[in-house]
Amino acid sequence: MNAYLHALCWALAIMALAVLNVLDVISDGTAQALFTTLPILAVISVTQRDRCARRKGC
């Protein structure tokens, strides 16, 4: 999976979180914490995919 597709998956997860918050499935406090955490995790995971840290097969 290339970086664009990986980033798109994270974007869809964040959008789904926003929809669930609007529909009151997820509370505002939980959504606020996830809106802070998910983009940070997305940036870390997308940028780490390009690095090869001495793994077998790189």
N, CA, C and O atoms as CSV, one atom per row, in Angstrom:
chain,resi,resn,atom,element,x,y,z
A,1,MET,N,N,0.858,-1.170,0.000
A,1,MET,CA,C,0.000,0.000,0.000
A,1,MET,C,C,0.902,1.230,0.000
A,1,MET,O,O,1.792,1.357,0.841
A,2,ASN,N,N,0.665,2.126,-0.943
A,2,ASN,CA,C,1.500,3.324,-0.988
A,2,ASN,C,C,1.051,4.346,0.064
A,2,ASN,O,O,0.022,4.173,0.717
A,3,ALA,N,N,1.826,5.387,0.209
A,3,ALA,CA,C,1.584,6.369,1.278
A,3,ALA,C,C,0.264,7.112,1.085
A,3,ALA,O,O,-0.405,7.444,2.064
A,4,TYR,N,N,-0.120,7.376,-0.166
A,4,TYR,CA,C,-1.381,8.089,-0.392
A,4,TYR,C,C,-2.584,7.256,0.037
A,4,TYR,O,O,-3.515,7.782,0.646
A,5,LEU,N,N,-2.571,5.985,-0.269
A,5,LEU,CA,C,-3.674,5.122,0.118
A,5,LEU,C,C,-3.709,4.938,1.630
A,5,LEU,O,O,-4.782,4.886,2.231
A,6,HIS,N,N,-2.551,4.841,2.230
A,6,HIS,CA,C,-2.466,4.720,3.682
A,6,HIS,C,C,-3.009,5.989,4.359
A,6,HIS,O,O,-3.743,5.901,5.343
A,7,ALA,N,N,-2.653,7.151,3.839
A,7,ALA,CA,C,-3.155,8.411,4.390
A,7,ALA,C,C,-4.662,8.538,4.173
A,7,ALA,O,O,-5.369,9.085,5.019
A,8,LEU,N,N,-5.150,8.038,3.048
A,8,LEU,CA,C,-6.589,8.077,2.787
A,8,LEU,C,C,-7.353,7.232,3.793
A,8,LEU,O,O,-8.440,7.618,4.222
A,9,CYS,N,N,-6.810,6.104,4.170
A,9,CYS,CA,C,-7.449,5.265,5.190
A,9,CYS,C,C,-7.553,6.000,6.526
A,9,CYS,O,O,-8.580,5.930,7.202
A,10,TRP,N,N,-6.491,6.700,6.898
A,10,TRP,CA,C,-6.537,7.497,8.135
A,10,TRP,C,C,-7.556,8.620,8.023
A,10,TRP,O,O,-8.278,8.903,8.979
A,11,ALA,N,N,-7.618,9.257,6.866
A,11,ALA,CA,C,-8.577,10.347,6.670
A,11,ALA,C,C,-10.014,9.829,6.782
A,11,ALA,O,O,-10.869,10.492,7.370
A,12,LEU,N,N,-10.276,8.665,6.227
A,12,LEU,CA,C,-11.616,8.087,6.334
A,12,LEU,C,C,-11.966,7.752,7.776
A,12,LEU,O,O,-13.115,7.909,8.189
A,13,ALA,N,N,-10.996,7.298,8.536
A,13,ALA,CA,C,-11.246,7.009,9.949
A,13,ALA,C,C,-11.576,8.280,10.719
A,13,ALA,O,O,-12.462,8.274,11.574
A,14,ILE,N,N,-10.882,9.357,10.428
A,14,ILE,CA,C,-11.143,10.628,11.101
A,14,ILE,C,C,-12.503,11.186,10.688
A,14,ILE,O,O,-13.228,11.741,11.513
A,15,MET,N,N,-12.844,11.037,9.413
A,15,MET,CA,C,-14.166,11.487,8.954
A,15,MET,C,C,-15.281,10.667,9.596
A,15,MET,O,O,-16.320,11.217,9.962
A,16,ALA,N,N,-15.076,9.364,9.736
A,16,ALA,CA,C,-16.077,8.513,10.389
A,16,ALA,C,C,-16.251,8.920,11.846
A,16,ALA,O,O,-17.364,8.912,12.370
A,17,LEU,N,N,-15.162,9.271,12.490
A,17,LEU,CA,C,-15.232,9.757,13.868
A,17,LEU,C,C,-16.069,11.028,13.945
A,17,LEU,O,O,-16.873,11.188,14.864
A,18,ALA,N,N,-15.887,11.930,12.989
A,18,ALA,CA,C,-16.658,13.174,12.979
A,18,ALA,C,C,-18.148,12.895,12.795
A,18,ALA,O,O,-18.984,13.510,13.456
A,19,VAL,N,N,-18.476,11.976,11.905
A,19,VAL,CA,C,-19.884,11.634,11.682
A,19,VAL,C,C,-20.482,10.999,12.927
A,19,VAL,O,O,-21.599,11.334,13.321
A,20,LEU,N,N,-19.750,10.089,13.545
A,20,LEU,CA,C,-20.255,9.454,14.767
A,20,LEU,C,C,-20.423,10.459,15.902
A,20,LEU,O,O,-21.319,10.304,16.731
A,21,ASN,N,N,-19.592,11.469,15.952
A,21,ASN,CA,C,-19.734,12.503,16.970
A,21,ASN,C,C,-20.972,13.355,16.706
A,21,ASN,O,O,-21.691,13.717,17.637
A,22,VAL,N,N,-21.215,13.670,15.454
A,22,VAL,CA,C,-22.401,14.466,15.122
A,22,VAL,C,C,-23.679,13.695,15.440
A,22,VAL,O,O,-24.672,14.279,15.875
A,23,LEU,N,N,-23.648,12.390,15.223
A,23,LEU,CA,C,-24.822,11.559,15.496
A,23,LEU,C,C,-24.942,11.175,16.970
A,23,LEU,O,O,-25.829,10.402,17.331
A,24,ASP,N,N,-24.081,11.692,17.810
A,24,ASP,CA,C,-24.059,11.437,19.256
A,24,ASP,C,C,-23.850,9.968,19.605
A,24,ASP,O,O,-24.327,9.498,20.637
A,25,VAL,N,N,-23.144,9.252,18.753
A,25,VAL,CA,C,-22.764,7.877,19.071
A,25,VAL,C,C,-21.530,7.902,19.974
A,25,VAL,O,O,-21.382,7.062,20.862
A,26,ILE,N,N,-20.651,8.870,19.737
A,26,ILE,CA,C,-19.444,9.055,20.533
A,26,ILE,C,C,-19.578,10.380,21.284
A,26,ILE,O,O,-19.974,11.391,20.704
A,27,SER,N,N,-19.252,10.370,22.552
A,27,SER,CA,C,-19.374,11.598,23.352
A,27,SER,C,C,-18.343,12.629,22.908
A,27,SER,O,O,-17.348,12.300,22.262
A,28,ASP,N,N,-18.599,13.871,23.264
A,28,ASP,CA,C,-17.702,14.962,22.871
A,28,ASP,C,C,-16.317,14.826,23.487
A,28,ASP,O,O,-15.318,15.143,22.841
A,29,GLY,N,N,-16.248,14.366,24.714
A,29,GLY,CA,C,-14.954,14.204,25.368
A,29,GLY,C,C,-14.091,13.145,24.690
A,29,GLY,O,O,-12.891,13.333,24.493
A,30,THR,N,N,-14.720,12.042,24.341
A,30,THR,CA,C,-13.994,10.978,23.646
A,30,THR,C,C,-13.574,11.432,22.259
A,30,THR,O,O,-12.450,11.176,21.827
A,31,ALA,N,N,-14.471,12.100,21.569
A,31,ALA,CA,C,-14.160,12.578,20.222
A,31,ALA,C,C,-13.019,13.596,20.249
A,31,ALA,O,O,-12.151,13.582,19.376
A,32,GLN,N,N,-13.023,14.464,21.238
A,32,GLN,CA,C,-11.965,15.466,21.338
A,32,GLN,C,C,-10.603,14.803,21.540
A,32,GLN,O,O,-9.608,15.211,20.939
A,33,ALA,N,N,-10.571,13.789,22.382
A,33,ALA,CA,C,-9.310,13.065,22.604
A,33,ALA,C,C,-8.867,12.345,21.333
A,33,ALA,O,O,-7.681,12.337,21.006
A,34,LEU,N,N,-9.799,11.752,20.627
A,34,LEU,CA,C,-9.452,11.038,19.399
A,34,LEU,C,C,-9.085,11.991,18.265
A,34,LEU,O,O,-8.234,11.665,17.437
A,35,PHE,N,N,-9.716,13.168,18.217
A,35,PHE,CA,C,-9.343,14.159,17.198
A,35,PHE,C,C,-7.934,14.693,17.434
A,35,PHE,O,O,-7.292,15.180,16.502
A,36,THR,N,N,-7.457,14.607,18.648
A,36,THR,CA,C,-6.075,14.996,18.936
A,36,THR,C,C,-5.111,13.862,18.629
A,36,THR,O,O,-4.031,14.086,18.084
A,37,THR,N,N,-5.504,12.646,18.980
A,37,THR,CA,C,-4.613,11.500,18.881
A,37,THR,C,C,-4.500,10.939,17.464
A,37,THR,O,O,-3.395,10.640,17.009
A,38,LEU,N,N,-5.609,10.793,16.768
A,38,LEU,CA,C,-5.586,10.153,15.445
A,38,LEU,C,C,-4.704,10.862,14.415
A,38,LEU,O,O,-3.960,10.180,13.710
A,39,PRO,N,N,-4.744,12.181,14.290
A,39,PRO,CA,C,-3.832,12.806,13.323
A,39,PRO,C,C,-2.357,12.613,13.667
A,39,PRO,O,O,-1.522,12.467,12.775
A,40,ILE,N,N,-2.042,12.612,14.952
A,40,ILE,CA,C,-0.652,12.382,15.345
A,40,ILE,C,C,-0.225,10.967,14.957
A,40,ILE,O,O,0.861,10.770,14.412
A,41,LEU,N,N,-1.072,9.996,15.236
A,41,LEU,CA,C,-0.767,8.620,14.853
A,41,LEU,C,C,-0.696,8.456,13.342
A,41,LEU,O,O,0.119,7.688,12.830
A,42,ALA,N,N,-1.550,9.177,12.634
A,42,ALA,CA,C,-1.543,9.090,11.165
A,42,ALA,C,C,-0.230,9.606,10.594
A,42,ALA,O,O,0.362,8.978,9.717
A,43,VAL,N,N,0.218,10.741,11.088
A,43,VAL,CA,C,1.473,11.314,10.583
A,43,VAL,C,C,2.641,10.384,10.895
A,43,VAL,O,O,3.513,10.167,10.053
A,44,ILE,N,N,2.654,9.847,12.090
A,44,ILE,CA,C,3.742,8.939,12.466
A,44,ILE,C,C,3.727,7.691,11.595
A,44,ILE,O,O,4.773,7.265,11.105
A,45,SER,N,N,2.561,7.107,11.400
A,45,SER,CA,C,2.507,5.855,10.647
A,45,SER,C,C,2.781,6.054,9.161
A,45,SER,O,O,3.402,5.195,8.535
A,46,VAL,N,N,2.336,7.158,8.586
A,46,VAL,CA,C,2.580,7.386,7.159
A,46,VAL,C,C,4.052,7.693,6.912
A,46,VAL,O,O,4.620,7.227,5.924
A,47,THR,N,N,4.678,8.468,7.791
A,47,THR,CA,C,6.089,8.799,7.579
A,47,THR,C,C,7.003,7.630,7.914
A,47,THR,O,O,8.081,7.515,7.332
A,48,GLN,N,N,6.607,6.767,8.826
A,48,GLN,CA,C,7.436,5.618,9.181
A,48,GLN,C,C,7.420,4.546,8.094
A,48,GLN,O,O,8.328,3.716,8.048
A,49,ARG,N,N,6.433,4.539,7.235
A,49,ARG,CA,C,6.348,3.525,6.191
A,49,ARG,C,C,7.483,3.664,5.185
A,49,ARG,O,O,7.859,2.677,4.553
A,50,ASP,N,N,8.032,4.845,5.021
A,50,ASP,CA,C,9.076,5.064,4.036
A,50,ASP,C,C,10.465,4.749,4.569
A,50,ASP,O,O,11.413,4.650,3.790
A,51,ARG,N,N,10.604,4.594,5.852
A,51,ARG,CA,C,11.916,4.363,6.447
A,51,ARG,C,C,12.201,2.872,6.548
A,51,ARG,O,O,11.292,2.054,6.691
A,52,CYS,N,N,13.442,2.551,6.473
A,52,CYS,CA,C,13.874,1.168,6.614
A,52,CYS,C,C,14.852,1.105,7.790
A,52,CYS,O,O,16.026,1.443,7.639
A,53,ALA,N,N,14.384,0.685,8.927
A,53,ALA,CA,C,15.204,0.684,10.138
A,53,ALA,C,C,15.784,-0.704,10.400
A,53,ALA,O,O,15.416,-1.367,11.369
A,54,ARG,N,N,16.666,-1.122,9.554
A,54,ARG,CA,C,17.371,-2.401,9.688
A,54,ARG,C,C,16.434,-3.583,9.845
A,54,ARG,O,O,16.664,-4.468,10.669
A,55,ARG,N,N,15.388,-3.587,9.057
A,55,ARG,CA,C,14.496,-4.729,9.076
A,55,ARG,C,C,14.908,-5.706,7.992
A,55,ARG,O,O,15.470,-5.314,6.969
A,56,LYS,N,N,14.632,-6.950,8.216
A,56,LYS,CA,C,14.982,-7.971,7.233
A,56,LYS,C,C,14.138,-7.748,5.985
A,56,LYS,O,O,12.921,-7.586,6.074
A,57,GLY,N,N,14.771,-7.741,4.844
A,57,GLY,CA,C,14.068,-7.586,3.587
A,57,GLY,C,C,14.048,-6.166,3.058
A,57,GLY,O,O,13.442,-5.918,2.015
A,58,CYS,N,N,14.687,-5.226,3.733
A,58,CYS,CA,C,14.702,-3.840,3.251
A,58,CYS,C,C,15.909,-3.600,2.388
A,58,CYS,O,O,16.099,-2.492,1.887
